[in-house]
Amino acid sequence: MSTPIKTVKSSARPGRSLAILAVIILGLLVTALIQGATSVKLGLDLRGGTSVTLQPRASNASDKVTSEAIDQAVSIIRQRVNSLGVAESEVSAQGSGTNRQIVISVPGDSGRRVVDLVGQTAELRFRQVLATGSGVPAASDTSTAATPVNGVTPELNAKYASLDCTNIANLEGTGTDNPSDTIAACSRDGGTKYILAPAEVLGRQVSKAAAGIATQSGNQWIVTLDFNGEGTSAFGALTSRVTSLGAPLNQVAIVLDGLVVSAPTINEAIPSGSAQISGSFTSTEAQDLANVLKYGALPLAFDRGEVQQVSPTLGSEQLSAGLLAGLLGLGLVLIYSMLYYRGLGIVTVGSLAIAAGLLYLLFLVLGETIGFTLTLAGIAGAIVAIGVTADSIIVYFERIRDEVREGRSLRSAVESGWVKARHTIIVADAVSLISALLLYFFAVGGVRGFAFTLGLTTLVDLLVVFMFTKPLVTVLARLHFFSSGHRLSGFSAKSIGLKNLTEKVEA
C-alpha cells in the first residue's frame, strides 16, 4: 500500500529573504566606503612588511636565558601581536639552545609600531614615592633630596641629583631595575624625577587590563587594572600604609618599563583589587599599554636589532597563480552545473556570484576593523570554500529531484526538499566550521589564515544558501518554464530520470 503524497504548504517569503540579503550587502558596502577600504589588504607573503630580530638577555644578573624562557617570550609576543588585530604575523624563535633569537615579521607599513610595542618588557611595578623634583638638574645641586629618607643612600642621592630627565637616553625605559631596590627614575614625559622605594606590587599580580575613557576627568583615556588575590592584598596594604603620610610619601608611583607613568596621591585605602593608570594618554597609547599588560611581562629583556623591510616572499606571480587557480575551479564548477542542471544552473551562478561579492566586502571591512590580511593560505581556504558552497547547492537540487520523482509538483518539491536538505547542509557546514575553529586556535602562521578564511566562507555559504539560493529556487518554481518540465529547465523527465513525467500544477 503506497503512502499518499501530502502537499507541503509554502510559508516561504522569498521576497523578504532576498530583501534582507540586499540590506546586508548594502550595509557592508556602505561600511567599506565609510572606512575608505578600496582594496583587500595582502599578507606578509604577498606584500612584504617589517621584520626585526630580538636578541634575548637576562633582565637581572641572577637570571639566566633558558630555552623555556625564550618559548614563553615567543608565546607572549604572539599574543600581543594578535591582540592588536594584526593578522598573518610571524613570530618565531630561530637558532638552537639558549642562543636562539626571536624574529617578528608583520605585514604592511604599520609594522614598526607593532615591533616597537611587542618587545617591551612591560614590567609594571607600584612603588612608594620617597622624593620628587624637577626633571632638569640644577647646576649647583648636589643632593636634591633635602630631607634624608630611610633607605636612600648617599650614592642614590647623588644619582638622583645628577639625573637629567630631558636627556632622551633616560626616557627610553629599560625595565632592568630590580624590584627590591630603591631607585631613581624619570617620569614618562621627562618633567619630573623621583626616588622610589622597593616595589610592593608587581606586573605578574595583574589579572586584567583594559583601556577606557574616564568621563569624570574630562574624557581622558585611562587604563584600568584588576589584581589577583596576591596583588589585591599587596595593593591594599600599600595604599593603607601611605594614606596617613605627608607628601610626597603618600604618593604611589606606577612604574612601567623603568619609567614613572603616574604618581597619584593616595587619599584612602584601596582594598578592592582594582586600580587605574592615568597619564594624558592618547587612545592608541592607552590601548597599547593595556594590551601589553594584559599578557604579562616578558621573562627576558631584549637587545633590538635593525628593523628591516621584508620583500614579498611569493610576489605578484604567485598571487596571480593562486587567483587563476581559483577562477579555473570556479569556472569548472559553473560549466558542470550548467551542463548537468541546465536552466537550474543559473541558481548556482547567482549563488556563487553573491558569495564572492559578500566575501570580498567582508575582506575589505575586516581589513580595516581587525587588521585582516589575505595570504596565499587564505586564498586556498577561499578556493576550498567554492566546493563547500557548490556542495550545499547540489544537495538541495538533488533533494528537489527526489521529491519530484516521488510524485510531488515542483512547487511542493521545492519546499519539502528544502526541509530535508537544510539539515544536511547545516551538518556539513558545521563540520567545516569545527575544523576551521580547531585549526585557528591550535595552529600558528599561515595555517591560521587558511582556517580563518575557511570558517568565514563557510558562514557566507550558510547565509547565501538560506537567503538567496532557496528563495531564488522558490521564485523559479513558479515559472511555467520550470514547472512544466521543459527540456532545458533541469526538471525534464530525462533530467530527473523518469520515462514519463506529467506536469503538475498546484491550485
Protein Blocks (a to p, Z undefined) as FASTA:
>chain_A
ZZdddddddfbdfklmmmmmmmmmmmmmmmmmmnopabdcddfklnopcddddddddfbf
kbccdfklmmmmmmmmmmmmmmnopghiacddedehjlbccddddedjklmmmmmmmmpg
oiacddddfbdcdfbdcfklcblclbacehiafklmmmmmmpcfkbmklmnonolacfkb
ccddddfkopaccdddddfbdfklpcbdcddddfknopaacddddddfklmmmmmmmmmm
mmmpccfklpccddeehiafbdcddfbdcfkopacddehiafklmmmmmmmmmnopafbd
cddddddddddfkbmmlmmmmmmmmmmmmmmmmmmmmmmnmmmmmmmmmmmmmmmmmmmm
mmmmmmmmnopacdfklmmmmmmmmmmmmmmmmmmmmmmmmmmmnopafklmmmmmmmmm
mmmmmmmmmmmmmmmmmmmmmgghjllmmmmmmmmmmmmmmmmmmmmmmmmmmmmmmpmk
lmnopaklopafklnopabdcddddZZ
